[in-house]
Structures are given as structure tokens and as C-alpha cells.
């Protein structure tokens, strides 16, 4: 005795495909959420960037002072430490 007449045999591959699609979308959303939440906040203020470059050793104190002075002249005011 058959439980069905065979007309729904196409249904299970579609269900497997939908399940794979669902898990792929869920995994992609999780990956993007972790990337977005885990990113570092980066400053866009010129003086803060300059401070970070000095702290990381990317520039020395002389270069720091020269660039800080140049930023002050660019803004029309002298910057003092």
C-alpha cells in the first residue's frame, strides 16, 4: 500500500534547497553583524589622527610638531600643546 501517489516527489528537493538557502542567508547575516559590531571606531579629526600616529610610532616628535603647526596654520589659528 502506498501512502501517496507519487505526485509530490518534487517537494523534498525544493524543501532542501529552501533550507540551504535559509541557513546561507542566516550565516551571511551573522557574519555581517559580527563584522559591523566588531569594527574599530576610527577618528576623523585631524589632530586625533596625528596623536594616534605619534602614539603608534609612525611619526616622530619633530614630524608631529611640524604637522600640528601646519594644521594650525591651515585652520587659521596656532595650536599649542
N, CA, C and O atoms as CSV, one atom per row, in Angstrom:
chain,resi,resn,atom,element,x,y,z
A,1,UNK,N,N,0.836,-1.181,0.000
A,1,UNK,CA,C,0.000,0.000,0.000
A,1,UNK,C,C,0.884,1.249,0.000
A,1,UNK,O,O,1.799,1.356,0.817
A,2,UNK,N,N,0.623,2.186,-0.902
A,2,UNK,CA,C,1.371,3.434,-0.985
A,2,UNK,C,C,0.649,4.513,-0.197
A,2,UNK,O,O,-0.580,4.587,-0.172
A,3,UNK,N,N,1.449,5.336,0.439
A,3,UNK,CA,C,0.859,6.431,1.212
A,3,UNK,C,C,0.515,7.618,0.330
A,3,UNK,O,O,-0.383,8.396,0.652
A,4,UNK,N,N,1.218,7.758,-0.769
A,4,UNK,CA,C,0.868,8.814,-1.722
A,4,UNK,C,C,0.962,8.250,-3.127
A,4,UNK,O,O,1.437,7.133,-3.335
A,5,UNK,N,N,0.515,9.019,-4.062
A,5,UNK,CA,C,0.521,8.517,-5.434
A,5,UNK,C,C,1.730,8.998,-6.238
A,5,UNK,O,O,1.753,8.847,-7.459
A,6,UNK,N,N,2.742,9.580,-5.565
A,6,UNK,CA,C,3.970,9.971,-6.237
A,6,UNK,C,C,3.953,11.357,-6.840
A,6,UNK,O,O,4.948,11.769,-7.437
A,7,UNK,N,N,2.893,12.075,-6.714
A,7,UNK,CA,C,2.846,13.390,-7.353
A,7,UNK,C,C,3.599,14.472,-6.571
A,7,UNK,O,O,3.829,15.563,-7.093
A,8,UNK,N,N,3.983,14.180,-5.333
A,8,UNK,CA,C,4.696,15.177,-4.528
A,8,UNK,C,C,6.183,14.849,-4.377
A,8,UNK,O,O,6.826,15.345,-3.452
A,9,UNK,N,N,6.727,14.046,-5.244
A,9,UNK,CA,C,8.128,13.668,-5.162
A,9,UNK,C,C,9.073,14.851,-5.413
A,9,UNK,O,O,10.239,14.793,-5.023
A,10,UNK,N,N,8.601,15.900,-6.045
A,10,UNK,CA,C,9.420,17.065,-6.330
A,10,UNK,C,C,9.532,17.956,-5.093
A,10,UNK,O,O,10.415,18.812,-5.037
A,11,UNK,N,N,8.674,17.777,-4.121
A,11,UNK,CA,C,8.616,18.650,-2.951
A,11,UNK,C,C,9.837,18.589,-2.057
A,11,UNK,O,O,10.274,19.630,-1.565
A,12,UNK,N,N,10.403,17.427,-1.825
A,12,UNK,CA,C,11.523,17.354,-0.877
A,12,UNK,C,C,12.794,18.013,-1.390
A,12,UNK,O,O,13.497,18.607,-0.573
A,13,UNK,N,N,13.156,17.963,-2.685
A,13,UNK,CA,C,14.342,18.712,-3.115
A,13,UNK,C,C,14.153,20.229,-2.955
A,13,UNK,O,O,15.092,20.947,-2.612
A,14,UNK,N,N,12.940,20.698,-3.206
A,14,UNK,CA,C,12.662,22.120,-3.025
A,14,UNK,C,C,12.798,22.501,-1.558
A,14,UNK,O,O,13.292,23.583,-1.240
A,15,UNK,N,N,12.365,21.624,-0.668
A,15,UNK,CA,C,12.460,21.898,0.760
A,15,UNK,C,C,13.936,21.911,1.196
A,15,UNK,O,O,14.326,22.747,2.011
A,16,UNK,N,N,14.735,21.021,0.677
A,16,UNK,CA,C,16.165,21.001,0.991
A,16,UNK,C,C,16.820,22.279,0.467
A,16,UNK,O,O,17.621,22.896,1.168
A,17,UNK,N,N,16.485,22.677,-0.755
A,17,UNK,CA,C,17.031,23.902,-1.327
A,17,UNK,C,C,16.646,25.116,-0.488
A,17,UNK,O,O,17.480,25.989,-0.248
A,18,UNK,N,N,15.411,25.181,-0.045
A,18,UNK,CA,C,14.966,26.294,0.796
A,18,UNK,C,C,15.707,26.302,2.129
A,18,UNK,O,O,16.055,27.372,2.630
A,19,UNK,N,N,15.953,25.138,2.707
A,19,UNK,CA,C,16.661,25.053,3.977
A,19,UNK,C,C,18.110,25.516,3.820
A,19,UNK,O,O,18.626,26.250,4.663
A,20,UNK,N,N,18.761,25.083,2.739
A,20,UNK,CA,C,20.137,25.507,2.482
A,20,UNK,C,C,20.184,27.022,2.262
A,20,UNK,O,O,21.080,27.697,2.769
A,21,UNK,N,N,19.230,27.546,1.515
A,21,UNK,CA,C,19.159,28.991,1.281
A,21,UNK,C,C,18.954,29.741,2.591
A,21,UNK,O,O,19.612,30.752,2.836
A,22,UNK,N,N,18.056,29.261,3.425
A,22,UNK,CA,C,17.802,29.898,4.716
A,22,UNK,C,C,19.066,29.958,5.564
A,22,UNK,O,O,19.399,31.009,6.111
A,23,UNK,N,N,19.780,28.818,5.677
A,23,UNK,CA,C,20.975,28.793,6.510
A,23,UNK,C,C,22.105,29.634,5.904
A,23,UNK,O,O,22.906,30.209,6.642
A,24,UNK,N,N,22.177,29.710,4.599
A,24,UNK,CA,C,23.180,30.563,3.953
A,24,UNK,C,C,22.890,32.040,4.255
A,24,UNK,O,O,23.805,32.804,4.565
A,25,UNK,N,N,21.623,32.434,4.162
A,25,UNK,CA,C,21.253,33.819,4.473
A,25,UNK,C,C,21.455,34.129,5.950
A,25,UNK,O,O,21.931,35.209,6.299
A,26,UNK,N,N,21.096,33.190,6.816
A,26,UNK,CA,C,21.285,33.399,8.257
A,26,UNK,C,C,22.767,33.508,8.589
A,26,UNK,O,O,23.158,34.363,9.384
A,27,UNK,N,N,23.593,32.661,7.998
A,27,UNK,CA,C,25.035,32.725,8.226
A,27,UNK,C,C,25.636,34.024,7.701
A,27,UNK,O,O,26.491,34.622,8.354
A,28,UNK,N,N,25.196,34.455,6.540
A,28,UNK,CA,C,25.679,35.718,5.981
A,28,UNK,C,C,25.286,36.910,6.845
A,28,UNK,O,O,26.083,37.827,7.047
A,29,UNK,N,N,24.059,36.894,7.353
A,29,UNK,CA,C,23.614,37.976,8.233
A,29,UNK,C,C,24.423,37.987,9.527
A,29,UNK,O,O,24.787,39.054,10.022
A,30,UNK,N,N,24.703,36.822,10.069
A,30,UNK,CA,C,25.514,36.729,11.287
A,30,UNK,C,C,26.921,37.247,11.035
A,30,UNK,O,O,27.461,37.996,11.849
A,31,UNK,N,N,27.517,36.857,9.919
A,31,UNK,CA,C,28.863,37.305,9.571
A,31,UNK,C,C,28.916,38.830,9.450
A,31,UNK,O,O,29.821,39.468,9.988
A,32,UNK,N,N,27.949,39.407,8.745
A,32,UNK,CA,C,27.926,40.864,8.578
A,32,UNK,C,C,27.693,41.577,9.905
A,32,UNK,O,O,28.282,42.629,10.151
A,33,UNK,N,N,26.845,41.020,10.760
A,33,UNK,CA,C,26.590,41.632,12.062
A,33,UNK,C,C,27.851,41.619,12.923
A,33,UNK,O,O,28.157,42.609,13.586
A,34,UNK,N,N,28.580,40.513,12.918
A,34,UNK,CA,C,29.812,40.430,13.703
A,34,UNK,C,C,30.846,41.400,13.161
A,34,UNK,O,O,31.539,42.063,13.933
A,35,UNK,N,N,30.957,41.490,11.854
A,35,UNK,CA,C,31.903,42.441,11.257
A,35,UNK,C,C,31.543,43.870,11.598
A,35,UNK,O,O,32.421,44.677,11.904
A,36,UNK,N,N,30.256,44.195,11.548
A,36,UNK,CA,C,29.809,45.564,11.808
A,36,UNK,C,C,30.002,45.916,13.282
A,36,UNK,O,O,30.452,47.016,13.600
A,37,UNK,N,N,29.669,45.004,14.173
A,37,UNK,CA,C,29.793,45.278,15.600
A,37,UNK,C,C,31.244,45.257,16.059
A,37,UNK,O,O,31.587,45.915,17.041
A,38,UNK,N,N,32.093,44.519,15.374
A,38,UNK,CA,C,33.470,44.380,15.792
A,38,UNK,C,C,34.419,45.403,15.206
A,38,UNK,O,O,35.613,45.381,15.505
A,39,UNK,N,N,33.920,46.284,14.392
A,39,UNK,CA,C,34.831,47.250,13.776
A,39,UNK,C,C,35.305,48.281,14.786
A,39,UNK,O,O,34.613,48.601,15.753
A,40,UNK,N,N,36.483,48.783,14.539
A,40,UNK,CA,C,37.046,49.804,15.408
A,40,UNK,C,C,36.495,51.152,14.985
A,40,UNK,O,O,36.322,51.430,13.798
A,41,UNK,N,N,36.226,51.975,15.971
A,41,UNK,CA,C,35.792,53.325,15.624
A,41,UNK,C,C,37.032,54.136,15.282
A,41,UNK,O,O,37.965,54.236,16.079
A,42,UNK,N,N,37.027,54.687,14.142
A,42,UNK,CA,C,38.177,55.450,13.686
A,42,UNK,C,C,37.820,56.932,13.710
A,42,UNK,O,O,36.758,57.357,13.254
A,43,UNK,N,N,38.745,57.687,14.257
A,43,UNK,CA,C,38.543,59.117,14.352
A,43,UNK,C,C,38.797,59.771,13.004
A,43,UNK,O,O,39.652,59.326,12.238
A,44,UNK,N,N,38.063,60.809,12.726
A,44,UNK,CA,C,38.280,61.564,11.505
A,44,UNK,C,C,38.795,62.968,11.799
A,44,UNK,O,O,39.008,63.756,10.878
A,45,UNK,N,N,38.996,63.283,13.066
A,45,UNK,CA,C,39.557,64.583,13.413
A,45,UNK,C,C,41.052,64.564,13.135
A,45,UNK,O,O,41.745,63.647,13.575
A,46,UNK,N,N,41.565,65.561,12.412
A,46,UNK,CA,C,42.981,65.548,12.041
A,46,UNK,C,C,43.933,65.469,13.232
A,46,UNK,O,O,44.921,64.735,13.181
A,47,UNK,N,N,43.654,66.210,14.299
A,47,UNK,CA,C,44.562,66.180,15.449
A,47,UNK,C,C,44.536,64.837,16.165
A,47,UNK,O,O,45.562,64.387,16.675
A,48,UNK,N,N,43.379,64.195,16.207
A,48,UNK,CA,C,43.302,62.877,16.831
A,48,UNK,C,C,44.059,61.843,15.999
A,48,UNK,O,O,44.719,60.960,16.546
A,49,UNK,N,N,43.960,61.958,14.683
A,49,UNK,CA,C,44.710,61.057,13.804
A,49,UNK,C,C,46.205,61.275,14.001
A,49,UNK,O,O,46.981,60.321,14.064
A,50,UNK,N,N,46.599,62.545,14.096
A,50,UNK,CA,C,48.002,62.868,14.314
A,50,UNK,C,C,48.495,62.310,15.644
A,50,UNK,O,O,49.595,61.764,15.722
A,51,UNK,N,N,47.678,62.446,16.693
A,51,UNK,CA,C,48.025,61.882,18.001
A,51,UNK,C,C,48.193,60.362,17.921
A,51,UNK,O,O,49.118,59.805,18.513
A,52,UNK,N,N,47.308,59.703,17.196
A,52,UNK,CA,C,47.385,58.245,17.054
A,52,UNK,C,C,48.646,57.833,16.295
A,52,UNK,O,O,49.285,56.838,16.638
A,53,UNK,N,N,49.000,58.597,15.268
A,53,UNK,CA,C,50.212,58.281,14.501
A,53,UNK,C,C,51.459,58.437,15.365
A,53,UNK,O,O,52.384,57.631,15.260
A,54,UNK,N,N,51.500,59.464,16.220
A,54,UNK,CA,C,52.638,59.643,17.121
A,54,UNK,C,C,52.693,58.505,18.137
A,54,UNK,O,O,53.760,57.951,18.404
A,55,UNK,N,N,51.539,58.165,18.698
A,55,UNK,CA,C,51.487,57.110,19.712
A,55,UNK,C,C,51.899,55.754,19.142
A,55,UNK,O,O,52.500,54.946,19.851
A,56,UNK,N,N,51.586,55.497,17.884
A,56,UNK,CA,C,51.935,54.203,17.294
A,56,UNK,C,C,53.378,54.160,16.790
A,56,UNK,O,O,53.863,53.105,16.380
A,57,UNK,N,N,54.069,55.314,16.819
A,57,UNK,CA,C,55.450,55.345,16.362
A,57,UNK,C,C,55.593,55.555,14.869
A,57,UNK,O,O,56.692,55.450,14.324
A,58,UNK,N,N,54.493,55.849,14.209
A,58,UNK,CA,C,54.520,56.054,12.764
A,58,UNK,C,C,55.285,57.330,12.405
A,58,UNK,O,O,55.933,57.392,11.360
A,59,UNK,N,N,55.211,58.344,13.268
A,59,UNK,CA,C,55.955,59.593,13.068
A,59,UNK,C,C,56.703,59.924,14.355
A,59,UNK,O,O,56.341,59.448,15.432
A,60,UNK,N,N,57.746,60.741,14.238
A,60,UNK,CA,C,58.479,61.141,15.434
A,60,UNK,C,C,57.960,62.497,15.932
A,60,UNK,O,O,57.075,63.095,15.319
A,61,UNK,N,N,58.521,62.968,17.047
A,61,UNK,CA,C,58.031,64.186,17.686
A,61,UNK,C,C,58.236,65.403,16.784
A,61,UNK,O,O,57.373,66.280,16.725
A,62,UNK,N,N,59.358,65.464,16.089
A,62,UNK,CA,C,59.615,66.600,15.200
A,62,UNK,C,C,58.568,66.669,14.085
A,62,UNK,O,O,58.035,67.738,13.787
A,63,UNK,N,N,58.283,65.524,13.478
A,63,UNK,CA,C,57.270,65.462,12.421
A,63,UNK,C,C,55.899,65.815,12.992
A,63,UNK,O,O,55.115,66.520,12.356
A,64,UNK,N,N,55.617,65.317,14.199
A,64,UNK,CA,C,54.352,65.621,14.871
A,64,UNK,C,C,54.194,67.130,15.047
A,64,UNK,O,O,53.153,67.693,14.711
A,65,UNK,N,N,55.242,67.785,15.578
A,65,UNK,CA,C,55.175,69.233,15.804
A,65,UNK,C,C,55.006,69.993,14.492
A,65,UNK,O,O,54.248,70.961,14.419
A,66,UNK,N,N,55.716,69.550,13.457
A,66,UNK,CA,C,55.615,70.219,12.158
A,66,UNK,C,C,54.204,70.088,11.581
A,66,UNK,O,O,53.636,71.063,11.089
A,67,UNK,N,N,53.649,68.886,11.643
A,67,UNK,CA,C,52.301,68.670,11.109
A,67,UNK,C,C,51.239,69.379,11.956
A,67,UNK,O,O,50.270,69.915,11.420
A,68,UNK,N,N,51.424,69.379,13.254
A,68,UNK,CA,C,50.479,70.069,14.135
A,68,UNK,C,C,50.475,71.568,13.837
A,68,UNK,O,O,49.419,72.199,13.802
A,69,UNK,N,N,51.659,72.127,13.623
A,69,UNK,CA,C,51.758,73.548,13.273
A,69,UNK,C,C,51.095,73.808,11.922
A,69,UNK,O,O,50.385,74.800,11.760
A,70,UNK,N,N,51.322,72.926,10.958
A,70,UNK,CA,C,50.715,73.082,9.637
A,70,UNK,C,C,49.193,73.019,9.721
A,70,UNK,O,O,48.502,73.768,9.031
A,71,UNK,N,N,48.674,72.136,10.556
A,71,UNK,CA,C,47.219,72.068,10.729
A,71,UNK,C,C,46.693,73.347,11.366
A,71,UNK,O,O,45.617,73.821,11.002
A,72,UNK,N,N,47.433,73.904,12.303
A,72,UNK,CA,C,47.009,75.143,12.948
A,72,UNK,C,C,46.984,76.296,11.975
A,72,UNK,O,O,46.064,77.113,12.011
A,73,UNK,N,N,47.987,76.384,11.093
A,73,UNK,CA,C,48.029,77.440,10.100
A,73,UNK,C,C,46.921,77.265,9.074
A,73,UNK,O,O,46.356,78.240,8.580
A,74,UNK,N,N,46.614,76.000,8.758
A,74,UNK,CA,C,45.545,75.719,7.798
A,74,UNK,C,C,44.196,76.182,8.348
A,74,UNK,O,O,43.349,76.666,7.597
A,75,UNK,N,N,44.002,76.036,9.629
A,75,UNK,CA,C,42.741,76.443,10.247
A,75,UNK,C,C,42.729,77.921,10.610
A,75,UNK,O,O,41.696,78.464,11.003
A,76,UNK,N,N,43.884,78.569,10.478
A,76,UNK,CA,C,43.947,79.979,10.768
A,76,UNK,C,C,44.238,80.310,12.214
A,76,UNK,O,O,44.219,81.482,12.593
A,77,UNK,N,N,44.506,79.314,13.025
A,77,UNK,CA,C,44.855,79.534,14.419
A,77,UNK,C,C,46.067,78.689,14.762
A,77,UNK,O,O,46.264,77.605,14.213
A,78,UNK,N,N,46.861,79.192,15.662
A,78,UNK,CA,C,48.028,78.421,16.110
A,78,UNK,C,C,47.583,77.440,17.178
A,78,UNK,O,O,46.832,77.788,18.089
A,79,UNK,N,N,48.052,76.225,17.055
A,79,UNK,CA,C,47.721,75.199,18.032
A,79,UNK,C,C,48.883,75.029,18.993
A,79,UNK,O,O,50.035,74.954,18.566
A,80,UNK,N,N,48.601,74.969,20.254
A,80,UNK,CA,C,49.645,74.790,21.255
A,80,UNK,C,C,49.370,73.521,22.016
A,80,UNK,O,O,48.219,73.165,22.270
A,81,UNK,N,N,50.449,72.835,22.383
A,81,UNK,CA,C,50.315,71.621,23.187
A,81,UNK,C,C,50.100,71.975,24.609
A,81,UNK,O,O,49.962,71.089,25.453
